[in-house]
Amino acid sequence: DFRTVSSHGTQLFSPEKGGNDGTVATSRRSARPREDLSSGASPDRRFSLWSALFSATFSSLVHSILTSSFHSVHTRVIGTLRSSLAAAPPLRSIMPHEAHRNALRIATDLDLALIKVSDDAHELLVHAEEREESERRLRQSLYVQTCEIMGRLLNELRRMLDANKDKMADVDEEEATTELIVGRLCHLLKFRLSCLPTLLDSSSSPAAMAAAVGQKSGMISLAELRSSFEIADDDEDGLISVEEAEEAVESAFSGTVFKGAEMVKDTLLLSASTRHSVLGGENKDNGNGEAVSESSRNVTLSELVLLSARGLRHDKSGAESALGTIQRSLDETIAICFAKWSRVILHPTLKEFRTIFERRMVTSTTACDMEWRRLNGLLCEGEEENYRKTKYKEDLPDINRPPTAAVGNVSAHMTAYLLGVAAALNSNICPSDSLPPVASTDLALHMGMAVTDGKNRTNSIPNMMQIIRGALLEEAVTSVTSSVISILKDDETSTDDNDDDEAKSRLSKCSTSALLQLQLDITFISHSFFERNHNGFTVSSSGVALTNEDRSQQCLNHLERLAGDISSYVDHDVVSDPSAVKDSMREKHLQSLRSCDLFLSALFGEGEVASLNMSALAGPSSFSSLGEDAPPPLVNPLPSSRRFNLLPVQAERSLDELRLRSKYGKEKEDAAEAESAAANASAVTSGFGFFSSMLKKK
């Protein structure tokens, strides 16, 4: 029987066999007399019905059927994602394991849906008589449809982030939840879509299929599509509107059998036949109750590469293959998501840091050196008392010139900022984020990822925890550097337009002790992020360093330049030995980092194991009365080997009922076996007479 597929999926319908209309094909036995009656018919020149059906017309029919199925999959995935975003709690209340679970469910459902569509298509549309031809055309159609659905999905995910671009400038925590969930979803899509290597096999591409049978494909190359895209991209932001994309693709496919404008409309579900069914008219709801017009939609080059798969020649492997294009697009989306999310999640910590730092800078520029040292506990012993006892003015010491170069401890707001970043990391990761995302590097290469290390090692591919940590470190060093520079040049009395001159004018008003403290804090930032930090900064989810790695290097250059400017304003008569002051500052840095190593090890990595006398950190106290040979009462705690406590998980009621049923059933079986054994034993022992009585006595 000839079987058809419904337009809503891969549901099978069989025609009725009772009527004349139900039989659409005859058996070989009934078809043979017609062959004998035909004039000139020979057994070698039989007419193959399936050969005629699996022509270009039938291939178009198969493509249309699969298009409806893939459209249904796309609608379900996007609908589930929007429902998850709508029901998500606020940013400060969302639990990391909940975000991971929801993203994992969406990624798993998408993978299972693609596998189901592929399996149903092979079961229903591959015929035994023309298996080779039908399977070849089906694999080609699945290749094209998979590229198109991934292109649409990537476009939808990116546009969700673009819709929040203006709102993210106001640091809206509600919108940052979208970045967190979408970023986690994109990371899981890189590794959880196990069907992509099979569906996007390079041998199944239209160009490879045409070359296998010796036909001309009539397709264009990626260079031609990129050239048309760059012409349409006037502002060079990597985005073009749908209208510009139609013109660019139409120009790129000129001279071929493909119609570029219709291709873009069909793949983006903007054609007239699907406008009302998919978009619901002129406008589409973005999930937040806001209408998004079609004119606001835009595409990137990577998305056009996937959406134009039916007429574009993809590379067999590498970054310009279909798998490589998907992985590269996901990497870009992940980087954008967590860059925006880290800026929002660190905003309260940065705001508190700026408030305290501005207050201290006001004190540094208005108070004299002696007053500043008094407020910070750096006065020498008896210095203030001698100043009060001095009777004559000419004998008064210079209150703006310290007797010695006193180096205090690192400011509390500097250490608090690092602890706030570490707390943001610990509160937004779950144990699953520390697991390797892929079993081996070979599997990652099979998935189309461009990894830096080709060896069979999993440490070259960062997990979710490393991606979140890198984004937080990148945002932390960038924000604190820009904040320090902006506060230093914020001088209302300065009329110079040069930023460096504005910062220097404010530094010139600070006392020597305040300058030394400021230099201590700034070098502490450099030491923490660029020496103590063993984890680096932002990396892509494939382990490839991103281009914005230069931002951290620029921050280091700004901090070093600022430290040099501070040194130029220090009184060199007081600081007679700069190298000794630097050594003292470095020792203060190490003391601060060691005291917080238990918390900062998750952020910067494990530090050097060194014994630390905690009594020296606490300053002079009654500990000295214990004697020199006595061990210090405070010891540095060891880093925890288990970051997450194993909490008891409450079992579901249904699971408890199953356990009770199995327990009661086992008890009944044991009781029945005991009764049967007792009955058999009594029956056996009753026949032995004397021996039976002996057994009873025993």
C-alpha positions in Angstrom: 0.0 0.0 0.0 1.1 3.5 -0.7 1.4 5.4 2.6 1.1 9.1 3.1 2.4 11.4 5.8 0.2 14.1 7.4 1.3 17.7 7.1 1.6 18.1 10.9 4.3 15.6 11.5 5.3 12.0 10.7 2.0 10.3 11.7 1.2 7.4 9.3 -2.2 7.0 7.6 -3.1 4.0 5.5 -5.9 4.3 2.9 -9.0 2.1 3.2 -8.6 -1.3 1.6 -12.3 -2.0 1.2 -13.2 0.4 -1.7 -11.9 0.9 -5.1 -10.4 4.2 -4.2 -8.3 2.7 -1.5 -6.1 0.6 -3.8 -3.5 2.8 -5.4 -1.0 0.1 -6.4 -1.4 -3.4 -7.7 0.6 -6.5 -7.0 3.1 -7.9 -9.4 0.8 -10.7 -10.3 -1.9 -8.4 -11.6 0.5 -6.1 -13.3 2.2 -8.9 -15.3 -0.6 -9.5 -17.9 -0.6 -5.8 -18.8 3.1 -6.1 -19.6 2.4 -9.0 -21.9 -0.3 -7.1 -23.8 1.9 -4.1 -24.3 3.4 -4.1 -27.7 7.2 -4.4 -27.8 7.5 -4.8 -24.0 10.4 -6.8 -22.8 11.4 -8.0 -19.3 14.6 -5.9 -19.4 12.7 -2.6 -20.0 10.2 -2.7 -17.2 8.7 0.6 -16.0 9.8 1.3 -12.4 7.1 3.2 -10.5 9.4 4.0 -7.6 12.2 5.2 -9.9 9.7 7.7 -11.4 8.4 8.7 -7.9 11.9 9.4 -6.5 12.5 12.0 -9.1 12.9 15.7 -8.5 9.1 16.0 -7.9 9.0 13.3 -5.2 12.1 14.8 -3.7 10.3 18.1 -3.4 7.4 16.2 -1.8 9.7 14.6 0.8 11.3 18.0 1.5 7.8 19.6 2.1 6.8 16.8 4.5 10.0 17.2 6.5 9.7 21.0 6.5 6.4 20.7 8.3 7.9 18.3 10.8 10.9 20.5 11.5 8.7 23.6 11.8 6.7 21.8 14.5 9.9 20.9 16.4 11.1 24.5 16.2 7.8 25.8 17.5 7.8 23.5 20.4 11.4 24.3 21.4 10.9 28.0 21.2 7.6 27.8 23.1 9.1 25.8 25.9 12.0 28.2 26.2 9.7 31.2 26.4 7.5 29.5 29.0 10.6 28.8 31.0 11.8 32.4 30.8 8.3 33.7 31.8 8.2 31.4 34.8 11.8 32.0 35.9 12.3 33.7 39.3 14.3 36.9 39.7 18.0 36.9 39.2 18.9 36.9 42.9 16.5 34.1 43.7 17.1 31.7 40.8 19.0 28.5 41.8 21.8 27.4 39.5 20.6 23.8 39.5 17.1 25.0 38.4 18.5 26.9 35.5 20.7 23.9 34.5 17.7 21.5 34.7 15.5 23.7 32.6 18.2 24.3 30.0 19.0 20.6 30.0 15.4 19.6 29.4 15.1 21.9 26.4 18.4 20.6 24.9 17.4 17.0 25.5 13.9 17.4 24.1 15.4 19.0 20.9 17.8 16.2 20.5 15.1 13.5 20.9 12.8 15.4 18.6 15.4 15.5 15.8 16.2 11.9 16.3 12.5 10.9 16.2 11.9 12.9 13.0 14.9 11.3 11.4 13.9 7.8 12.5 10.3 8.2 11.4 11.4 9.6 8.0 13.7 6.6 7.4 11.0 4.2 8.4 8.2 5.7 6.3 10.0 7.2 3.3 12.7 4.7 2.4 11.3 2.0 0.1 12.7 -1.4 -0.3 12.7 -1.5 -4.1 14.6 1.9 -4.4 16.4 1.9 -1.1 19.6 3.5 -2.4 17.9 6.3 -4.3 15.3 7.1 -1.6 17.8 7.0 1.2 20.2 9.3 -0.7 17.5 11.9 -1.3 16.2 11.6 2.3 19.6 12.2 3.8 20.1 15.2 1.6 16.7 16.6 2.7 17.5 15.9 6.4 20.8 17.7 6.0 19.2 20.8 4.6 16.3 20.8 7.1 18.7 20.4 10.0 20.8 23.4 8.9 17.6 25.5 8.5 16.2 24.6 11.9 19.5 25.3 13.6 19.8 28.6 11.7 16.3 29.6 12.9 17.0 28.5 16.4 20.2 30.5 16.6 18.4 33.5 15.1 15.7 33.3 17.8 18.2 33.0 20.6 20.3 35.9 19.5 17.3 38.1 19.0 16.2 37.4 22.5 19.4 38.9 23.7 19.2 41.9 21.2 15.7 42.7 22.6 17.4 43.2 26.0 20.3 45.3 24.7 18.7 48.7 25.6 17.4 47.4 28.9 20.7 46.0 30.0 22.2 49.5 30.0 20.0 50.2 33.1 21.2 47.0 34.8 17.8 45.3 34.9 18.1 42.1 36.9 14.9 40.6 35.5 16.3 40.8 32.0 19.7 39.3 33.1 17.8 36.1 33.9 17.3 35.6 30.1 21.0 35.9 29.5 21.7 33.3 32.2 19.2 30.7 30.9 20.0 31.3 27.2 23.7 31.1 27.9 23.3 27.8 29.7 21.1 26.5 26.9 23.6 27.4 24.2 26.4 25.7 26.2 24.3 22.5 26.4 23.3 22.6 22.8 27.0 22.4 21.8 27.4 19.0 23.5 23.9 17.5 23.9 22.8 17.4 20.3 24.2 14.0 19.6 22.3 13.7 16.3 24.0 16.6 14.6 27.1 14.7 13.4 24.9 12.2 11.7 22.3 14.5 10.2 25.0 17.0 9.1 27.4 14.5 7.6 29.4 16.2 4.9 28.6 13.3 2.5 24.9 14.1 2.8 25.2 17.7 1.7 23.5 18.7 -1.7 26.9 19.5 -3.2 28.4 16.2 -2.2 25.3 14.3 -3.4 25.5 16.0 -6.8 29.2 15.3 -7.1 28.7 11.6 -6.2 26.4 11.1 -9.2 28.4 13.3 -11.5 25.9 16.2 -11.7 26.6 19.9 -11.6 25.3 21.3 -8.3 24.8 24.9 -9.5 25.6 26.1 -6.0 27.5 29.1 -4.7 30.5 29.3 -2.4 30.7 30.9 1.0 33.0 33.6 -0.4 30.2 34.7 -2.8 27.7 34.8 0.0 30.1 36.7 2.3 30.8 39.3 -0.4 27.1 40.0 -0.8 26.6 40.2 3.0 29.4 42.7 3.4 28.0 44.9 0.7 24.6 44.9 2.5 26.2 45.5 5.9 26.7 49.3 5.7 27.4 49.9 9.3 29.7 46.9 9.6 28.1 45.6 12.8 27.7 42.1 11.5 23.9 42.4 11.2 21.6 43.0 8.3 17.8 43.3 8.2 15.6 40.7 6.6 15.0 42.9 3.6 18.7 43.4 3.1 19.2 39.7 3.6 16.7 39.0 0.8 18.5 41.3 -1.5 21.9 40.0 -0.6 21.0 36.4 -1.0 19.1 37.1 -4.3 22.2 38.8 -5.6 24.5 36.0 -4.5 22.3 33.3 -6.1 21.8 35.2 -9.4 22.5 32.9 -12.3 21.4 29.8 -10.5 18.1 27.9 -10.2 17.7 29.1 -6.6 15.6 32.1 -5.6 17.4 33.8 -2.8 14.6 36.0 -1.6 12.1 33.2 -1.3 14.7 31.0 0.3 15.1 33.6 3.1 11.4 34.0 3.6 10.8 30.2 3.7 13.6 29.4 6.1 12.7 32.2 8.5 9.0 31.3 8.3 8.1 34.6 6.7 6.4 33.3 3.6 2.8 34.2 2.9 1.6 30.6 3.5 3.1 30.5 7.0 2.8 34.1 8.1 -0.6 33.6 9.9 0.1 30.1 11.1 3.5 30.7 12.6 3.8 34.4 13.2 0.1 35.2 13.7 -0.1 38.1 11.3 2.2 41.1 10.9 3.6 41.1 14.4 5.0 38.4 16.5 4.9 38.2 20.3 8.4 38.0 21.9 7.1 36.1 25.0 6.9 39.2 27.2 3.7 40.6 25.8 5.5 42.9 23.4 5.0 42.8 19.7 8.0 42.5 17.4 7.5 43.5 13.8 9.1 41.6 11.0 11.0 44.7 9.9 13.0 44.5 13.2 14.3 41.1 12.5 17.9 40.8 11.5 20.4 38.0 10.6 24.1 37.4 10.8 26.4 35.8 8.2 26.6 32.5 10.2 22.8 32.3 10.3 22.5 33.0 6.5 25.1 30.2 5.9 22.8 27.7 7.6 19.6 29.1 6.2 21.0 28.9 2.6 22.1 25.3 3.0 20.1 24.1 0.0 22.1 26.2 -2.4 25.4 26.7 -0.6 28.5 24.6 -0.7 29.7 23.9 2.9 33.2 22.6 3.7 33.5 19.0 4.7 35.1 19.9 8.1 36.5 22.9 10.0 35.0 26.2 11.0 33.2 26.8 7.6 31.4 23.4 7.7 27.8 23.2 8.8 28.8 21.8 12.2 31.6 24.4 12.6 29.2 27.2 11.8 26.8 26.1 14.4 29.5 25.7 17.1 30.9 29.1 16.2 27.5 30.8 16.5 26.9 29.1 19.8 30.2 30.3 21.1 29.5 33.9 20.2 26.0 33.7 21.9 27.5 32.2 25.0 30.1 35.0 25.3 27.5 37.7 24.8 25.2 36.1 27.4 27.6 35.8 30.2 29.3 39.1 29.5 26.0 40.9 30.1 25.0 38.6 33.0 28.3 39.2 34.8 27.9 42.9 34.5 24.5 42.8 36.2 25.4 40.3 38.9 28.5 42.3 40.0 26.7 45.7 39.9 25.9 45.8 43.6 29.4 44.9 44.6 30.9 47.4 42.2 28.5 50.1 43.4 29.5 49.6 47.0 33.2 49.6 46.0 32.8 52.9 44.2 31.0 54.5 47.2 33.7 53.6 49.6 36.6 54.5 47.3 35.1 57.9 46.5 34.8 58.6 50.2 38.4 57.7 50.9 39.6 59.8 47.9 37.8 62.8 49.4 39.6 62.2 52.7 42.9 61.7 50.9 42.7 65.0 49.1 41.4 67.1 52.0 43.1 65.7 55.2 46.8 66.3 56.1 49.2 63.5 56.2 49.2 63.2 60.0 45.4 63.2 60.1 45.2 60.6 57.4 47.6 58.4 59.3 45.6 58.9 62.5 42.4 57.7 60.8 44.2 54.7 59.4 46.1 53.7 62.5 49.5 54.4 61.1 50.8 57.0 63.6 54.1 56.2 65.2 54.2 55.5 68.9 53.9 58.8 70.9 53.7 60.9 67.8 50.3 62.4 68.5 51.2 63.0 72.2 54.4 64.8 71.3 52.5 67.0 68.9 50.1 68.1 71.6 52.9 68.8 74.1 54.8 71.0 71.8 54.5 74.6 73.0 56.2 76.7 70.4 55.0 76.9 66.7 58.5 76.8 65.3 59.0 73.4 67.0 55.9 71.8 65.5 56.5 68.9 63.1 55.3 69.1 59.5 51.9 67.5 59.6 52.1 66.9 55.8 55.3 65.0 55.9 55.5 61.6 57.7 58.6 60.7 59.6 58.9 57.4 57.8 57.3 55.6 54.9 54.6 53.7 56.6 52.9 50.9 54.6 49.6 49.7 56.0 47.4 46.8 55.1 45.4 46.5 51.9 42.2 48.5 52.1 39.1 46.6 53.3 37.0 47.6 50.3 39.6 46.1 47.9 39.4 42.8 49.7 35.7 43.0 50.0 35.4 43.5 46.2 37.3 40.3 45.5 35.2 38.4 48.1 32.1 39.7 46.4 33.2 38.3 43.1 34.0 35.0 44.6 30.6 34.9 46.3 28.9 35.6 43.0 30.7 32.6 41.5 29.9 30.2 44.3 26.2 31.2 44.4 25.6 30.8 40.6 27.2 27.4 39.9 26.0 23.9 40.8 27.9 20.6 41.0 26.9 19.7 37.4 28.8 22.8 36.1 32.1 21.3 37.3 31.7 18.1 35.2 33.5 17.7 31.9 31.0 18.8 29.1 32.3 16.1 26.7 33.9 12.7 27.2 37.0 13.3 25.1 38.5 15.8 22.7 38.0 13.4 19.9 34.3 13.5 20.5 34.4 17.3 20.6 36.2 17.3 17.2 33.5 15.0 15.9 30.9 17.5 17.1 32.6 20.2 15.0 34.3 22.1 17.8 37.6 23.9 17.1 39.6 22.9 20.1 43.1 24.1 20.9 44.5 20.7 21.9 44.1 17.8 19.6 45.1 15.2 22.1 42.7 13.0 23.9 42.3 15.3 26.9 39.1 16.8 28.3 40.8 19.7 30.2 41.2 21.6 26.9 37.4 22.1 26.8 36.1 24.3 29.6 33.1 23.4 31.5 30.2 25.7 32.6 32.0 26.7 35.8 35.1 27.8 34.0 33.0 29.8 31.5 31.1 31.6 34.3 34.3 32.2 36.3 36.1 33.6 33.2 33.3 36.0 32.5 33.2 37.2 36.2 37.0 37.7 36.2 36.9 39.6 32.9 34.1 41.9 34.1 35.6 42.3 37.6 39.0 43.5 36.4 37.5 45.7 33.7 35.0 47.3 36.1 37.3 47.9 39.0 40.0 49.4 36.7 37.6 51.8 34.9 36.1 52.7 38.3 39.4 53.6 39.8 40.4 55.7 36.8 37.1 57.5 36.6 37.1 58.4 40.3 40.7 59.6 40.2 40.0 62.0 37.4 36.6 63.2 38.8 37.9 66.6 40.0 35.4 69.5 39.8 38.1 72.2 40.1 40.0 70.8 37.1 39.5 72.5 33.8 41.9 70.3 31.8 40.3 68.2 29.1 42.9 65.5 29.2 42.0 62.5 31.3 45.5 61.8 32.5 46.0 65.4 33.6 42.7 65.3 35.5 43.9 62.2 37.4 47.3 63.7 38.1 45.7 66.9 39.4 43.8 64.9 42.0 46.9 62.9 42.9 48.8 66.1 43.5 46.5 67.0 46.4 47.0 63.7 48.2 49.6 63.3 51.0 52.5 61.0 50.8 50.9 58.4 53.1 47.7 58.5 51.2 49.6 58.0 47.9 51.4 55.0 49.4 48.1 53.5 50.4 46.6 54.1 47.0 49.6 52.6 45.3 49.3 49.6 47.6 45.7 49.1 46.6 46.2 49.5 42.9 49.2 47.1 42.8 47.0 44.7 44.9 44.5 44.7 42.0 47.3 43.9 39.5 48.8 41.2 41.8 45.4 39.5 42.3 44.2 39.4 38.7 47.5 39.0 36.9 49.7 37.1 39.3 47.6 35.2 41.8 45.0 34.4 39.1 45.9 31.0 37.6 42.7 30.6 35.6 42.9 33.4 33.1 40.0 35.3 31.8 37.2 34.8 29.3 37.5 31.7 27.1 35.1 30.3 24.6 33.2 27.1 25.3 35.5 25.3 22.9 38.6 26.3 24.7 39.7 29.0 22.2 40.8 32.3 23.6 38.4 35.1 22.6 39.5 38.4 21.0 38.3 40.4 24.0 41.3 38.9 25.9 43.0 42.2 25.0 40.7 44.0 27.4 42.5 42.4 30.4 45.9 43.4 29.0 44.7 47.0 28.6 43.6 47.0 32.2 47.0 45.8 33.2 48.6 48.6 31.2 46.3 51.2 32.8 47.1 50.0 36.3 50.8 50.0 35.8 50.7 53.5 34.3 48.6 54.7 37.2 51.0 53.2 39.7 53.9 54.9 38.0 52.1 58.3 38.2 51.5 57.8 41.9 55.2 57.1 42.4 56.1 60.4 40.8 54.1 62.4 43.4 55.5 60.6 46.4 58.0 62.6 48.6 61.3 61.0 47.7 62.9 62.4 50.9 60.5 60.2 52.9 60.6 57.2 50.5 64.3 57.0 50.2 64.3 53.3 49.2 61.5 52.5 46.7 62.5 48.9 46.3 62.1 48.3 50.0 58.7 49.9 49.9 57.7 47.6 47.0 58.9 44.6 48.8 56.8 45.6 51.8 53.8 46.2 49.6 54.2 42.7 48.1 54.3 41.2 51.5 51.1 43.0 52.4 49.5 41.6 49.2 50.5 38.1 50.1 49.1 38.4 53.6 45.7 39.6 52.4 45.5 36.9 49.8 46.5 34.2 52.2 44.0 35.3 54.8 41.2 35.0 52.2 42.7 32.0 50.3 39.9 29.7 51.4 37.4 31.8 49.5 39.5 33.1 46.7 40.8 29.7 45.7 37.6 29.0 43.8 38.1 32.3 41.9 41.9 32.4 41.3 42.8 28.8 41.7 44.8 27.0 44.4 47.6 29.3 45.8 51.0 28.5 47.0 51.1 26.4 50.1 53.0 28.4 52.7 53.0 28.6 56.4 51.5 31.8 57.7 51.9 33.2 61.2 48.4 34.5 61.9 49.6 36.4 64.9 51.7 38.6 62.7 48.6 39.4 60.7 46.7 40.3 63.8 49.4 42.7 64.9 51.0 43.0 68.3 48.7 41.5 71.0 48.8 39.2 74.0 50.0 36.3 71.8 53.6 37.3 72.4 53.1 36.3 76.1 52.8 32.7 75.0 56.5 32.5 74.3 58.5 32.1 71.1 58.4 28.3 71.0 54.7 28.1 71.4 52.7 27.4 68.2 50.4 30.2 67.0 46.8 29.8 68.3 45.4 30.6 64.8 46.3 28.5 61.8 45.5 28.9 58.2 42.5 26.6 57.3 43.1 24.1 54.6 41.1 24.5 51.3 38.0 22.4 51.3 38.2 19.3 49.2 34.4 19.2 48.7 32.8 22.5 47.7 29.2 21.3 47.9 27.7 19.4 50.9 25.7 16.3 50.0 22.2 17.2 51.2 19.6 14.5 51.7 17.1 14.3 48.8 13.5 13.7 49.8 12.1 10.8 47.8 8.8 11.1 46.0 5.6 9.6 47.4 5.3 7.2 44.4 8.8 6.0 44.9 8.2 5.3 48.6 5.0 3.4 47.7 6.9 1.2 45.3 9.6 0.5 47.9 6.9 -0.4 50.5 5.1 -2.6 48.1 8.3 -4.4 47.2 9.2 -4.8 50.9 5.7 -6.2 51.8 5.8 -8.5 48.7 9.1 -9.8 49.7 7.9 -10.4 53.3 4.9 -12.3 52.0 7.1 -14.4 49.7 9.4 -15.2 52.6 6.5 -16.2 54.8 5.0 -18.4 52.1 8.3 -20.1 51.6 8.7 -20.7 55.3 5.2 -22.2 55.6 5.8 -24.5 52.6 9.2 -25.6 54.0 7.6 -26.3 57.4 4.9 -28.4 55.8 7.4 -30.4 53.8 9.5 -30.9 56.8 6.6 -32.2 58.9 5.5 -34.5 56.0 9.0 -35.9 55.7 9.7 -36.3 59.4 6.4 -38.0 60.1 7.3 -41.0 58.0 10.5 -41.8 59.9 8.9 -42.8 63.2 11.7 -43.0 65.7 14.0 -40.6 63.9 11.1 -38.1 63.9 10.8 -38.1 67.6 14.6 -37.7 67.9 14.5 -34.7 65.6 11.7 -33.1 67.7 13.7 -33.7 70.9 16.7 -32.1 69.3 
